[in-house]
Amino acid sequence: MEHLRNAYESISNWWFDLHYTPNQKRGLLLISLLLLVISFFIVVRGNTAPAEVEFALPVIVQEVEIFVDVAGAVNNPGVYSLSGKSRVIDAIKAAGDSAPGADLSTINLARIVSDGEQIYVDSAFSGGTSGSVKRNLRTGPINLNRATKSQLDSLDGIGPVIAQRIIDFRKANGPFLTIDDVQKVSGIGTAKFAQIKSKIQV
């Protein structure tokens, strides 16, 4: 404490020994205080990191346009432009909705459609024709993507169980791209495929 008292007395003596008027001394004191305050703010500001301002760029979502061919039992068959997230039900509605007598049971209406795809809506079969008679009525290859359960059942070696599996596979995975893809259906091996490959198409 002694050295602080000595320092205070030295500063006091120096202050009173200055050959300034009282007004000049007050001015000098104010300038000193002002410099002290400015120095304080400079130090504080230098230790404070500037806040980083983040600007979020706007996300531009570009709508994808696809074209789908809707055929069969619809009111206005044709090619329609749809959103890339459209589903089969949207394509059918774009074609004027299903026509009277349409069989929608073989179609997965909730499936998302793809560009260039054809959606074929079957007409409901009427009457109970036996499998042998249906084979005689068949005049050409059966389209795996359009065939009803009855039409698939008419193929040699394909009964109602495998016919339903083909339809279920089609609903879950979309249309067959080649006739070879039908071998992915449970119950259709190499031998059975060789038996029916000349009678099917996509």
C-alpha angles and dihedrals in degrees: 000000000000094000091050090052090049091049091050092050091049092052091046092051091047091050095050092044091058111111093228129120117246090257092052091049091051090050091050090050092051092049090050092050091047092052090048092052092047091050090050093053092047091054094046093047093048091056094050113087113223114252114254113233114209120203116202112216113227113256111232112206111200114207112232116223121207134180122226130185111221113194141161125040099011128115097240112023116196148095115307135189112231141170115272090245095053121128133216092265089056091053092050091049090050087057092057095272127279118318123239110283095025116150108221095167092092094053129081098224093188096057117115110242125229132220114277094014124143119220113199119194113204126217116240114260115238125206131021107273117177121242094248093054091048090054090056091050094052109103102177146007116311117241107234091208096051105030121115123225090261092053093049090047088058091066116102110262094010113109129184092275096056090039089059090047090055091052092046091049090050092051094048100042106025128242123342110256095200133010088248089068090072087075087072088071113096111255097028110102133166095282095049091045090053088053095054106025094096090053100051137067141170 
